[in-house]
Amino acid sequence: MTKNEDREYQRSTAWLTIGVAAFLMIWFGRFFPVSGDLTAHYLLVDEIMKHGGVRPGSPPNVGIMAAYPPAAHWLAAVVGWIGGSGLVGMVLVSITSVFAAYLLIGHLLGAASPVRMTLFLALFALLLPSRSLIGWEVLGNFFYPQLLADVVYLAVLLWLAKVADTWEQAALILAVGTLTMWIQPVVAVHIFAAGLTLIAFLALQRWGATKKVPTKDLLILAIAAAASVAAILLNPAFQSIRINANHDGYLEFGYSHMLWVAVACGAVGALSLVSQLRGRGERVDAVLGSACIAATVLVFLQWAILRLSGDGSLYAVKKHMFIVFTLGAMNAVRLIASFLPTWRLSASRLAVPVIAGLASSAALNGFNTPVVPVVRAIDYANNAADMRLPPFTPGNTVARDAAQPALINWMISLASFEHPFNTVPAEGEKINAGAQYAMVRRSSAIDRNCRGRYAESAVYVVIENACLRAYGLGEKIKFGSGGDGSWFKTTGWTNAESWGTWTSGKESAGLSMNLPAGSKGPLTMSVEANALLTETHPKQVVHVWVSGRKIATWTYSLGEASHLKTAEIPEGLIRGSALNIAFEAVDAISPAQVDPSSKDTRVLGLAMKHLTIAPK
């Protein structure tokens, strides 16, 4: 191939890469994945955007995120300053990171090898159910800094594959590893470990080839190892990530025996090194094999620390698996390809951006919540807070937008209205109970019932929180997403879904409302609900309480035609305007208990859809 032809391929590949990246930005940039991790990382991005950094003294609304390594959040903030939204900044950086990661993976595998590209695409499709390839960090959980750091990690591996001098290798891992500590310390440790393992392997290889002890290489290895340990332990980010490692969150893969999977990946990495020692592999095989073994060792090291000292969590151990699993797959592709007829084809480089785009699309498929409505809600909340309305003080106002997920309301309450970071998203009702004012969507009922209205817009208004509990007899309360059921719920409920809301556990799920002045009983309460019923769990008994007195016991049976139940509220229980209702599902059970294939361990009682209270 002539130089002109090679330049033409490079130009075509660059334009194709830009085109695929633009498509991913346009297509997936309209959405984002809702998760507790995303909302927590957004708090730090928002803090940086509003104040040019984290304010002294750990702002109460930012909480533990104030000490989190901020480099990834600064990048999102810069994009947010340009685009007008920190949330959009996080989304665009995430999309770019996934695409960049798979571009680097393609080049590490061998962009000019059609065989390797085809094998990787086939293996990627086969491993999709694992949910542990790079890119899946931002689905279910939103390990946003880890994803960005993965790009740096893969770039370091590609660089190591091209750098032969041991001093240069050591300098590279020390410099980039130290910088990556400010992005995500766990991945920084992987950079140090991969580089040190590679230097050790190459020293061993040189020893075997020359029959002489590679004194210089071993000296560099010792110096680099000591410097790496110092770079980790002396960085303030290390203590922060140790604290975060003790948080045991939810992270599930498509396989059960994580440690055996890690062993299998490490074995594939070891085979790559054996192949290299036998003269079958290329330098990149030594890099990928060393990185895979190092990553596997880190999994077992953190697991051992957890088992022996209790420091950390299984959640923290699992976070390593995105790198381990991906490296195992990459080593497997190159090993299999080494036994197949292969050839180099320059045009194959054009396939790398396409394959990276396909892989990114699969990873980003979980971006399914529209971003524009959330950005508009955030903008309104920020403007309302900035206007310093007479009743507003930090923490006395919460977001209660029934059209938004509970996590988004929690995020806005902390970021825009500066509610202290002393609850978790699941305790949204706890935040609501202590707030004096609430940001809600305007409606005819709000305009009719709430006299004190502030910062009114066409869509939103800030009102007194207690006003939301005002109930007009005969009105239907809807418990689905976007319904007004969240205004009346107290404790004992799951997050709202499209159809309605489950009561949570066997404890009572409460409602609190204020009836119109002068209301008299008896009243009839009508509830449209269902229960979790199967052939092995065919019945659900629900006790209904009003103001501490049981007024009804309902039984839901499998095959029942109607799910509408009624109960009479005696006149003696209508005391003033306040009415407190509780539903106690005595046979509550989790889907996992009735269906072994289900991973849903929530204990669910009554599936509430609608409720109406009217004169008898």
Backbone torsions as a table, in degrees:
resi	resn	phi	psi	omega
1	MET	NA	133.0	179.6
2	THR	-75.0	164.6	178.3
3	LYS	-63.4	-36.9	179.4
4	ASN	-65.2	-40.6	178.6
5	GLU	-65.5	-39.4	179.0
6	ASP	-64.6	-42.2	177.5
7	ARG	-63.0	-35.5	179.3
8	GLU	-66.3	-40.9	176.4
9	TYR	-63.8	-41.1	179.1
10	GLN	-62.9	-41.7	179.5
11	ARG	-64.8	-44.4	-180.0
12	SER	-63.6	-41.0	179.1
13	THR	-64.4	-40.4	180.0
14	ALA	-63.6	-45.4	179.6
15	TRP	-65.2	-38.2	178.6
16	LEU	-65.6	-40.5	178.2
17	THR	-61.3	-44.9	178.7
18	ILE	-62.6	-40.7	-179.9
19	GLY	-64.3	-44.0	179.5
20	VAL	-66.2	-41.6	178.7
21	ALA	-61.7	-42.1	179.1
22	ALA	-62.9	-40.8	178.3
23	PHE	-61.1	-45.9	-179.7
24	LEU	-61.6	-41.2	179.5
25	MET	-61.8	-46.1	-176.2
26	ILE	-70.1	-42.9	-173.7
27	TRP	-74.7	-49.0	-175.7
28	PHE	-94.7	-15.9	-179.7
29	GLY	-67.6	-10.6	178.7
30	ARG	-82.1	-7.7	-173.6
31	PHE	-132.5	169.3	174.4
32	PHE	-154.9	160.2	178.4
33	PRO	-92.8	128.8	179.1
34	VAL	-82.3	124.8	176.2
35	SER	-158.1	159.8	178.5
36	GLY	-62.4	-35.7	179.5
37	ASP	-65.7	-40.0	179.2
38	LEU	-61.1	-45.7	-178.3
39	THR	-63.8	-37.7	179.5
40	ALA	-66.7	-44.5	178.9
41	HIS	-66.8	-32.2	177.9
42	TYR	-63.2	-35.7	179.5
43	LEU	-57.0	-40.6	-179.6
44	LEU	-72.5	-40.7	176.9
45	VAL	-60.8	-44.8	-179.6
46	ASP	-63.1	-40.8	178.3
47	GLU	-60.9	-43.3	179.5
48	ILE	-65.5	-42.8	-178.3
49	MET	-65.2	-38.1	-176.3
50	LYS	-81.9	-30.1	-171.0
51	HIS	-125.1	3.9	179.8
52	GLY	69.0	24.4	-178.1
53	GLY	143.9	-178.4	179.0
54	VAL	-84.2	126.7	179.9
55	ARG	-62.3	149.1	179.0
56	PRO	-59.7	146.7	173.4
57	GLY	86.6	18.3	177.9
58	SER	52.4	85.2	-179.0
59	PRO	-51.1	134.6	-175.6
60	PRO	-58.0	-33.4	-177.0
61	ASN	-78.4	-13.8	179.0
62	VAL	-94.7	-29.6	174.7
63	GLY	60.7	-137.0	-176.0
64	ILE	-66.0	-18.3	-179.9
65	MET	-68.3	-16.9	179.2
66	ALA	-61.4	-28.9	-178.3
67	ALA	-97.4	3.0	-176.9
68	TYR	-73.9	143.1	175.9
69	PRO	-53.8	124.1	-165.0
70	PRO	-99.2	0.6	-170.8
71	ALA	-58.6	-45.4	-180.0
72	ALA	-63.8	-33.5	-179.1
73	HIS	-74.5	-33.9	174.3
74	TRP	-62.8	-40.7	178.7
75	LEU	-61.9	-45.5	178.0
76	ALA	-63.6	-36.4	179.4
77	ALA	-65.9	-40.6	178.1
78	VAL	-62.8	-45.8	176.2
79	VAL	-62.4	-38.0	178.7
80	GLY	-65.2	-38.6	176.9
81	TRP	-61.4	-38.1	-179.8
82	ILE	-73.2	-44.0	-175.1
83	GLY	-91.8	-10.7	176.1
84	GLY	92.0	4.3	-178.6
85	SER	-154.0	126.3	175.9
86	GLY	-66.5	-34.0	178.2
87	LEU	-64.3	-44.7	177.1
88	VAL	-62.8	-38.3	177.4
89	GLY	-59.0	-44.0	178.2
90	MET	-63.7	-40.8	-178.9
91	VAL	-63.9	-47.4	-177.1
92	LEU	-67.1	-38.2	177.5
93	VAL	-66.3	-37.7	178.5
94	SER	-63.8	-45.7	-180.0
95	ILE	-61.7	-46.1	179.7
96	THR	-61.6	-39.4	-177.7
97	SER	-66.3	-43.3	178.6
98	VAL	-60.9	-46.7	-178.6
99	PHE	-64.4	-44.9	179.3
100	ALA	-62.0	-38.7	179.5
101	ALA	-60.3	-43.6	-177.5
102	TYR	-77.5	-25.1	169.9
103	LEU	-63.4	-45.6	179.3
104	LEU	-64.8	-39.5	176.8
105	ILE	-60.5	-42.5	178.0
106	GLY	-59.7	-42.1	-179.3
107	HIS	-72.8	-33.0	175.5
108	LEU	-67.0	-35.2	179.0
109	LEU	-73.3	-29.0	-178.3
110	GLY	119.4	89.9	-173.7
111	ALA	-63.2	-26.9	-176.7
112	ALA	-89.3	7.5	-177.9
113	SER	-107.8	104.9	177.7
114	PRO	-59.8	-32.7	-178.5
115	VAL	-65.1	-46.8	-178.8
116	ARG	-67.2	-39.0	179.4
117	MET	-63.4	-41.4	179.7
118	THR	-67.5	-42.2	178.8
119	LEU	-62.3	-42.4	-178.9
120	PHE	-64.1	-43.6	-179.1
121	LEU	-61.7	-40.9	179.9
122	ALA	-67.5	-43.6	-178.5
123	LEU	-69.1	-36.8	177.5
124	PHE	-59.9	-46.1	179.3
125	ALA	-62.6	-37.9	-179.9
126	LEU	-67.5	-33.3	-174.6
127	LEU	-94.2	1.6	-179.8
128	LEU	-52.9	-42.4	-178.6
129	PRO	-63.9	-13.3	-179.2
130	SER	-67.7	-28.9	-178.4
131	ARG	55.5	30.6	-179.3
132	SER	-133.7	17.8	172.4
133	LEU	-81.7	158.5	176.3
134	ILE	-56.9	137.5	-175.1
135	GLY	110.4	-29.9	179.4
136	TRP	-81.3	-1.3	176.0
137	GLU	-60.1	-27.2	-175.2
138	VAL	-101.9	14.2	175.7
139	LEU	-113.3	136.1	-175.3
140	GLY	77.0	-65.7	168.9
141	ASN	-102.7	165.1	179.2
142	PHE	-125.4	76.0	179.3
143	PHE	-82.6	66.2	-173.2
144	TYR	-60.2	-49.9	178.9
145	PRO	-62.5	-35.3	-180.0
146	GLN	-64.2	-39.4	179.1
147	LEU	-63.2	-45.0	177.9
148	LEU	-62.7	-41.4	179.2
149	ALA	-66.3	-31.1	176.5
150	ASP	-58.9	-37.0	178.5
151	VAL	-63.1	-44.2	177.5
152	VAL	-62.0	-42.9	-179.9
153	TYR	-59.3	-48.3	-179.7
154	LEU	-66.2	-36.1	177.0
155	ALA	-64.1	-38.2	177.2
156	VAL	-63.6	-42.8	178.2
157	LEU	-60.8	-41.9	179.0
158	LEU	-64.9	-38.6	178.5
159	TRP	-67.1	-43.3	178.9
160	LEU	-60.8	-30.4	179.4
161	ALA	-69.3	-15.5	-177.3
162	LYS	-111.8	-8.3	-178.2
163	VAL	-103.1	123.1	-175.8
164	ALA	-98.1	-28.8	-175.3
165	ASP	-73.3	131.8	-175.6
166	THR	-66.1	-39.0	178.2
167	TRP	-62.4	-41.2	179.3
168	GLU	-64.1	-40.6	177.9
169	GLN	-61.2	-46.0	-179.3
170	ALA	-63.2	-44.6	179.9
171	ALA	-62.5	-39.3	-179.5
172	LEU	-62.5	-50.5	-176.2
173	ILE	-68.0	-33.3	179.5
174	LEU	-69.2	-44.2	-177.6
175	ALA	-68.1	-51.6	-175.8
176	VAL	-71.6	-38.4	178.3
177	GLY	-60.8	-42.5	179.4
178	THR	-64.2	-42.7	178.2
179	LEU	-64.7	-38.0	-178.2
180	THR	-68.7	-21.1	174.4
181	MET	-56.2	-27.8	-179.9
182	TRP	-86.1	-5.6	174.3
183	ILE	-99.1	-58.8	180.0
184	GLN	-159.0	106.1	-173.1
185	PRO	-58.1	-32.6	-178.9
186	VAL	-61.5	-45.2	179.3
187	VAL	-69.6	-33.9	176.1
188	ALA	-59.5	-41.7	177.5
189	VAL	-62.1	-37.7	176.0
190	HIS	-63.1	-37.1	178.1
191	ILE	-63.8	-48.0	177.7
192	PHE	-58.6	-48.2	-175.3
193	ALA	-65.2	-42.4	179.7
194	ALA	-63.3	-44.8	-179.2
195	GLY	-64.7	-44.3	-179.9
196	LEU	-65.3	-39.6	178.3
197	THR	-64.5	-39.7	178.3
198	LEU	-64.0	-45.6	179.5
199	ILE	-60.9	-41.1	178.9
200	ALA	-64.4	-42.9	-179.5
201	PHE	-64.8	-45.1	-179.2
202	LEU	-64.3	-34.5	175.8
203	ALA	-64.9	-42.4	177.4
204	LEU	-62.9	-43.5	179.3
205	GLN	-61.5	-42.8	179.9
206	ARG	-67.0	-37.1	178.0
207	TRP	-61.3	-45.4	179.8
208	GLY	-66.2	-32.9	-176.8
209	ALA	-78.5	-37.4	-175.3
210	THR	-100.2	-13.3	-175.5
211	LYS	62.1	20.5	177.7
212	LYS	-123.4	143.1	178.3
213	VAL	-66.1	122.5	-179.5
214	PRO	-78.2	75.9	-174.0
215	THR	-56.5	-44.2	-178.3
216	LYS	-61.3	-46.1	-178.7
217	ASP	-64.1	-40.3	-179.9
218	LEU	-67.7	-35.2	176.7
219	LEU	-65.7	-44.3	178.0
220	ILE	-61.9	-40.5	179.5
221	LEU	-60.9	-44.3	-179.1
222	ALA	-65.0	-43.8	179.8
223	ILE	-64.6	-44.8	-178.8
224	ALA	-64.6	-38.0	179.9
225	ALA	-65.4	-45.5	179.5
226	ALA	-63.6	-42.3	180.0
227	ALA	-66.2	-35.9	179.0
228	SER	-65.7	-44.7	178.9
229	VAL	-61.8	-42.1	179.1
230	ALA	-64.6	-41.7	-179.8
231	ALA	-62.5	-32.4	179.5
232	ILE	-77.0	-52.7	-171.6
233	LEU	-72.0	-30.2	-176.8
234	LEU	-88.2	-8.3	179.6
235	ASN	-80.6	131.6	179.3
236	PRO	-58.1	-25.7	-178.8
237	ALA	-65.8	-24.4	-177.6
238	PHE	-64.4	-44.0	179.7
239	GLN	-65.7	-37.7	178.4
240	SER	-62.3	-44.5	-176.5
241	ILE	-72.9	-26.6	174.6
242	ARG	-64.7	-41.0	178.6
243	ILE	-64.8	-44.3	179.9
244	ASN	-65.5	-31.2	-178.9
245	ALA	-64.5	-22.4	179.2
246	ASN	-78.3	-9.7	176.6
247	HIS	-78.7	119.4	-177.8
248	ASP	-101.1	91.8	-177.9
249	GLY	-94.4	-167.8	-178.1
250	TYR	-97.9	123.2	176.1
251	LEU	-152.2	112.0	-176.9
252	GLU	-119.9	138.7	175.4
253	PHE	-106.7	176.7	179.9
254	GLY	-86.0	16.4	177.6
255	TYR	-142.5	159.4	-173.9
256	SER	-97.5	-40.0	-170.8
257	HIS	-96.6	80.9	-173.4
258	MET	-59.7	-44.2	-175.7
259	LEU	-66.7	-35.9	176.7
260	TRP	-67.6	-36.2	175.8
261	VAL	-64.2	-41.2	177.9
262	ALA	-62.9	-40.9	177.3
263	VAL	-60.8	-44.1	-179.8
264	ALA	-61.6	-42.6	179.0
265	CYS	-65.2	-42.5	177.3
266	GLY	-61.9	-37.0	178.4
267	ALA	-65.0	-39.1	177.4
268	VAL	-64.4	-41.1	176.4
269	GLY	-62.2	-39.7	177.8
270	ALA	-64.0	-38.6	177.2
271	LEU	-62.9	-35.2	176.7
272	SER	-62.6	-40.7	179.1
273	LEU	-69.4	-38.1	177.1
274	VAL	-62.8	-42.9	177.6
275	SER	-60.6	-38.7	178.2
276	GLN	-65.6	-41.6	179.1
277	LEU	-63.9	-31.0	-179.8
278	ARG	-86.9	4.0	175.5
279	GLY	82.2	13.1	-178.5
280	ARG	-91.2	-25.7	-173.1
281	GLY	-98.0	176.6	175.3
282	GLU	-106.0	175.3	-178.2
283	ARG	-59.6	-37.1	-179.1
284	VAL	-62.7	-27.3	176.9
285	ASP	-67.1	-36.6	176.1
286	ALA	-65.1	-39.3	-179.8
287	VAL	-65.8	-50.5	-177.4
288	LEU	-67.1	-39.6	178.0
289	GLY	-64.2	-44.1	178.8
290	SER	-62.5	-43.9	-179.5
291	ALA	-62.9	-39.2	-178.2
292	CYS	-67.4	-43.3	178.6
293	ILE	-65.1	-43.3	179.5
294	ALA	-60.7	-43.1	-179.4
295	ALA	-64.5	-40.3	178.7
296	THR	-64.3	-41.5	178.0
297	VAL	-61.2	-39.3	179.7
298	LEU	-64.7	-36.7	176.6
299	VAL	-59.2	-49.2	-176.7
300	PHE	-72.2	-30.5	177.7
301	LEU	-65.5	-46.6	-180.0
302	GLN	-69.3	-34.7	177.1
303	TRP	-64.7	-41.5	-180.0
304	ALA	-65.1	-40.8	177.9
305	ILE	-61.4	-41.5	178.6
306	LEU	-62.5	-45.7	-176.7
307	ARG	-70.6	-36.3	-173.6
308	LEU	-86.6	-35.7	-174.6
309	SER	-119.2	-11.9	-177.7
310	GLY	78.3	5.4	-179.2
311	ASP	-82.5	127.3	-178.7
312	GLY	99.1	-159.3	-178.6
313	SER	-158.5	162.2	175.7
314	LEU	-63.6	-32.2	176.2
315	TYR	-56.6	-44.9	-179.8
316	ALA	-67.8	-36.0	177.5
317	VAL	-63.7	-42.2	-177.1
318	LYS	-62.8	-29.0	-177.1
319	LYS	-61.4	-24.7	178.0
320	HIS	-69.3	-23.3	-169.1
321	MET	-67.8	-22.8	177.4
322	PHE	-61.7	-42.8	178.3
323	ILE	-73.1	-45.9	-177.7
324	VAL	-59.1	-48.5	-175.4
325	PHE	-66.5	-41.9	-180.0
326	THR	-65.8	-43.1	177.7
327	LEU	-63.8	-37.5	176.6
328	GLY	-60.5	-43.2	178.9
329	ALA	-65.2	-41.6	-179.7
330	MET	-64.6	-44.0	177.2
331	ASN	-63.3	-37.8	179.3
332	ALA	-63.9	-41.2	179.1
333	VAL	-60.8	-47.3	-177.6
334	ARG	-69.5	-34.3	177.4
335	LEU	-66.1	-47.0	-179.9
336	ILE	-62.5	-42.1	-178.9
337	ALA	-64.0	-27.9	-178.7
338	SER	-67.8	-17.8	178.6
339	PHE	-100.0	2.2	-178.4
340	LEU	-111.2	153.3	173.6
341	PRO	-59.4	131.9	-176.3
342	THR	-135.1	157.4	176.6
343	TRP	-153.0	159.6	179.0
344	ARG	-98.7	135.7	-179.3
345	LEU	-138.3	112.8	-176.1
346	SER	-58.6	-35.4	-179.2
347	ALA	-63.8	-19.2	179.3
348	SER	-63.8	-24.0	178.6
349	ARG	-61.2	-28.4	178.9
350	LEU	-66.8	-22.0	-179.0
351	ALA	-77.4	-22.0	-174.8
352	VAL	-60.8	-50.3	178.4
353	PRO	-62.9	-32.1	178.9
354	VAL	-68.4	-46.8	178.5
355	ILE	-63.7	-41.1	177.5
356	ALA	-62.1	-37.2	177.9
357	GLY	-67.2	-40.5	178.5
358	LEU	-65.5	-44.2	178.9
359	ALA	-63.4	-41.1	179.3
360	SER	-64.6	-39.2	179.7
361	SER	-62.0	-39.5	178.3
362	ALA	-64.6	-41.3	-179.2
363	ALA	-70.3	-36.1	-175.3
364	LEU	-87.9	2.5	-178.3
365	ASN	-62.6	-20.1	178.4
366	GLY	-81.7	-1.6	173.5
367	PHE	-77.7	97.9	-169.9
368	ASN	-133.1	3.5	177.2
369	THR	-101.7	121.8	-178.5
370	PRO	-57.8	133.7	-174.8
371	VAL	-84.9	-29.9	-173.5
372	VAL	-61.4	-47.9	179.4
373	PRO	-60.1	-34.3	-179.7
374	VAL	-71.4	-41.9	178.0
375	VAL	-61.1	-40.6	178.7
376	ARG	-64.4	-40.4	177.8
377	ALA	-64.0	-42.0	178.6
378	ILE	-63.3	-44.2	-179.7
379	ASP	-60.3	-43.4	178.7
380	TYR	-62.4	-46.8	-177.6
381	ALA	-61.7	-42.7	178.6
382	ASN	-61.7	-43.4	179.6
383	ASN	-64.9	-41.3	179.2
384	ALA	-62.0	-41.9	179.9
385	ALA	-69.4	-40.1	-178.6
386	ASP	-66.1	-30.6	-179.7
387	MET	-69.8	-12.7	-180.0
388	ARG	48.1	58.5	177.8
389	LEU	-55.2	150.6	-175.7
390	PRO	-48.8	-39.4	-177.3
391	PRO	-87.0	-4.2	-171.3
392	PHE	-87.2	130.2	167.0
393	THR	-137.1	153.4	-178.4
394	PRO	-53.9	124.1	175.5
395	GLY	95.7	-8.7	-177.4
396	ASN	-94.8	1.8	-178.5
397	THR	-127.6	142.4	178.5
398	VAL	-130.3	158.1	174.4
399	ALA	-89.6	128.1	178.4
400	ARG	-133.9	52.6	179.2
401	ASP	-78.8	109.8	-175.8
402	ALA	-64.9	-17.9	-179.6
403	ALA	-85.0	-8.1	-178.3
404	GLN	-106.1	150.3	174.0
405	PRO	-59.4	154.0	-179.1
406	ALA	-57.0	-36.2	-179.6
407	LEU	-62.9	-37.3	-179.2
408	ILE	-69.5	-41.0	176.0
409	ASN	-61.5	-40.6	177.1
410	TRP	-61.4	-44.1	-178.8
411	MET	-63.1	-44.5	180.0
412	ILE	-67.1	-38.4	179.3
413	SER	-59.6	-38.9	-179.2
414	LEU	-81.8	-46.7	-173.8
415	ALA	-73.3	-49.9	-174.2
416	SER	-86.7	-42.1	-175.6
417	PHE	-100.1	3.3	171.7
418	GLU	57.0	39.2	172.5
419	HIS	-67.9	138.7	-179.1
420	PRO	-58.7	145.0	179.4
421	PHE	-81.1	63.7	-178.8
422	ASN	-118.2	14.4	175.5
423	THR	-136.4	169.3	172.2
424	VAL	-107.1	163.1	-177.0
425	PRO	-53.5	-34.9	-177.9
426	ALA	-66.6	-13.7	-179.3
427	GLU	-101.0	35.3	-179.3
428	GLY	-56.3	-38.2	-179.7
429	GLU	-65.9	-28.7	177.3
430	LYS	-66.7	-40.4	175.7
431	ILE	-62.5	-47.0	-176.4
432	ASN	-61.1	-39.3	-175.6
433	ALA	-64.5	-29.1	-176.9
434	GLY	-96.9	3.7	-175.4
435	ALA	-94.1	147.7	178.6
436	GLN	-90.6	-30.8	-177.6
437	TYR	-129.5	158.4	-178.0
438	ALA	-140.0	139.5	172.4
439	MET	-91.8	121.7	-177.0
440	VAL	-136.0	168.7	172.2
441	ARG	-77.9	140.5	178.3
442	ARG	-69.4	145.4	176.0
443	SER	-153.6	168.4	178.6
444	SER	-63.0	-36.1	179.0
445	ALA	-66.0	-41.3	178.1
446	ILE	-63.0	-47.2	-179.6
447	ASP	-62.9	-32.0	-177.4
448	ARG	-79.5	-40.3	-171.0
449	ASN	-93.4	-22.5	-170.6
450	CYS	-112.2	110.8	-178.9
451	ARG	-79.9	-40.3	180.0
452	GLY	-82.3	103.1	-179.3
453	ARG	-126.7	136.7	-176.3
454	TYR	-130.5	153.9	175.6
455	ALA	49.6	45.9	-177.5
456	GLU	-67.6	134.3	171.5
457	SER	-128.8	-177.3	179.9
458	ALA	-66.7	-24.8	-174.7
459	VAL	-112.0	-41.6	-171.5
460	TYR	-119.7	162.0	174.7
461	VAL	-156.1	150.6	173.6
462	VAL	-102.1	128.0	-177.2
463	ILE	-132.4	172.1	173.1
464	GLU	-68.4	133.0	-175.2
465	ASN	-58.3	-38.5	-177.9
466	ALA	-63.0	-25.5	-178.4
467	CYS	-64.2	-25.9	-178.6
468	LEU	-66.0	-22.4	-178.4
469	ARG	-84.5	-1.0	177.7
470	ALA	-67.8	126.3	-176.2
471	TYR	-125.2	130.0	175.7
472	GLY	-93.9	124.9	-178.0
473	LEU	-53.3	134.5	179.4
474	GLY	93.6	-12.1	179.4
475	GLU	-76.9	143.5	179.8
476	LYS	-91.9	120.6	175.5
477	ILE	-86.9	127.1	-177.7
478	LYS	-107.1	128.8	-173.6
479	PHE	-100.0	2.1	177.5
480	GLY	-78.5	172.1	177.1
481	SER	-56.1	131.4	-179.0
482	GLY	87.5	-7.5	178.2
483	GLY	-84.3	175.4	-177.7
484	ASP	-93.2	7.4	-179.4
485	GLY	-60.3	-32.1	-178.1
486	SER	-64.0	-22.9	-179.6
487	TRP	-69.4	-26.6	-174.7
488	PHE	-103.7	-17.1	-178.0
489	LYS	-67.7	141.8	174.7
490	THR	-109.7	-86.1	179.6
491	THR	-128.0	163.7	174.1
492	GLY	89.5	24.8	-178.5
493	TRP	-125.2	151.0	170.3
494	THR	-85.6	178.3	175.0
495	ASN	-68.3	146.5	-180.0
496	ALA	-65.5	143.5	173.8
497	GLU	-116.6	177.6	-174.0
498	SER	-59.1	-36.2	-175.1
499	TRP	-87.7	-26.0	-173.8
500	GLY	164.5	-152.5	-176.2
501	THR	-141.3	136.4	175.0
502	TRP	-83.6	145.6	163.6
503	THR	-77.5	148.0	-171.9
504	SER	-110.0	121.8	176.1
505	GLY	77.2	-174.3	-178.6
506	LYS	-92.2	-4.9	175.5
507	GLU	-77.3	165.0	-177.1
508	SER	-69.7	142.0	171.9
509	ALA	-102.7	125.8	-169.6
510	GLY	-106.0	152.0	170.8
511	LEU	-128.4	142.2	177.0
512	SER	-134.6	129.5	-178.2
513	MET	-146.6	162.4	176.6
514	ASN	-114.7	118.4	179.5
515	LEU	-79.8	160.8	176.9
516	PRO	-58.2	145.7	179.3
517	ALA	-56.5	136.2	179.0
518	GLY	85.6	5.4	179.8
519	SER	-64.2	139.1	179.6
520	LYS	-129.4	151.7	176.8
521	GLY	-94.0	-177.0	-2.5
522	PRO	-74.5	156.3	177.9
523	LEU	-120.3	154.6	176.8
524	THR	-110.2	123.9	176.4
525	MET	-101.5	125.0	178.5
526	SER	-114.0	130.4	-177.3
527	VAL	-128.0	126.1	171.8
528	GLU	-101.7	113.4	-175.2
529	ALA	-151.7	174.0	178.0
530	ASN	-140.7	-175.7	178.2
531	ALA	-144.9	165.2	177.1
532	LEU	-80.5	102.5	-174.5
533	LEU	-125.9	135.0	174.5
534	THR	-140.6	178.2	178.9
535	GLU	-64.9	-28.4	178.2
536	THR	-89.3	-10.9	178.2
537	HIS	-140.6	72.5	-168.3
538	PRO	-84.9	-1.2	-173.3
539	LYS	-143.0	142.9	174.7
540	GLN	-134.9	123.4	179.2
541	VAL	-102.1	131.5	-178.8
542	VAL	-126.7	124.7	173.7
543	HIS	-93.7	136.8	-179.5
544	VAL	-112.2	127.3	-177.2
545	TRP	-120.9	141.6	172.6
546	VAL	-130.8	121.7	179.5
547	SER	51.8	39.9	175.9
548	GLY	84.5	1.6	-178.8
549	ARG	-117.2	132.8	179.0
550	LYS	-73.8	124.7	-179.6
551	ILE	-110.4	-13.3	-179.0
552	ALA	-165.0	155.6	169.3
553	THR	-127.6	120.0	-178.7
554	TRP	-106.9	144.1	176.2
555	THR	-121.1	124.0	176.2
556	TYR	-103.4	127.0	-175.3
557	SER	-121.8	148.3	178.2
558	LEU	-61.8	132.0	180.0
559	GLY	86.6	2.2	-179.9
560	GLU	-65.6	134.6	-174.4
561	ALA	-73.0	-44.6	-175.7
562	SER	-113.2	140.4	179.1
563	HIS	-112.1	18.6	178.1
564	LEU	-91.9	122.0	179.0
565	LYS	-120.3	149.6	178.5
566	THR	-130.1	157.2	176.8
567	ALA	-150.5	144.6	178.8
568	GLU	-93.1	130.8	175.2
569	ILE	-97.9	109.5	-175.8
570	PRO	-61.8	155.4	-179.0
571	GLU	-60.2	-33.1	-178.1
572	GLY	-65.1	-17.3	-179.9
573	LEU	-93.9	-4.4	177.9
574	ILE	-91.1	89.4	-176.7
575	ARG	-110.0	106.8	-175.3
576	GLY	68.2	-141.5	-178.7
577	SER	-105.5	-19.1	-176.1
578	ALA	-74.3	134.6	178.5
579	LEU	-136.2	122.7	-179.9
580	ASN	-115.9	124.4	-176.2
581	ILE	-120.4	144.4	177.3
582	ALA	-138.7	142.7	178.1
583	PHE	-119.0	122.8	-177.4
584	GLU	-114.7	107.1	179.5
585	ALA	-91.6	101.9	-171.9
586	VAL	-74.6	-20.9	-178.8
587	ASP	-108.4	28.1	-179.4
588	ALA	-57.6	143.7	-174.8
589	ILE	-152.4	158.3	-179.7
590	SER	-95.5	151.6	175.2
591	PRO	-56.6	-33.4	-180.0
592	ALA	-66.4	-26.1	179.7
593	GLN	-75.2	-29.4	-178.7
594	VAL	-99.2	-14.6	179.8
595	ASP	-140.3	103.3	-176.6
596	PRO	-57.1	-23.2	-179.3
597	SER	-79.3	-12.8	-179.0
598	SER	-82.6	142.2	175.9
599	LYS	-104.1	9.5	-179.4
600	ASP	-85.9	106.6	-176.1
601	THR	-98.9	7.0	177.6
602	ARG	-64.5	135.4	176.0
603	VAL	-86.8	113.2	-170.2
604	LEU	-113.0	138.0	-179.3
605	GLY	-111.8	-89.6	-175.6
606	LEU	-101.5	132.1	178.0
607	ALA	-95.0	90.5	-172.5
608	MET	-80.5	129.0	178.0
609	LYS	-111.0	-56.5	-178.0
610	HIS	-140.2	154.0	175.0
611	LEU	-143.8	137.1	177.3
612	THR	-135.9	137.7	174.1
613	ILE	-121.0	126.5	-176.3
614	ALA	-143.4	158.2	175.8
615	PRO	-57.3	144.7	-178.5
616	LYS	-72.8	NA	NA
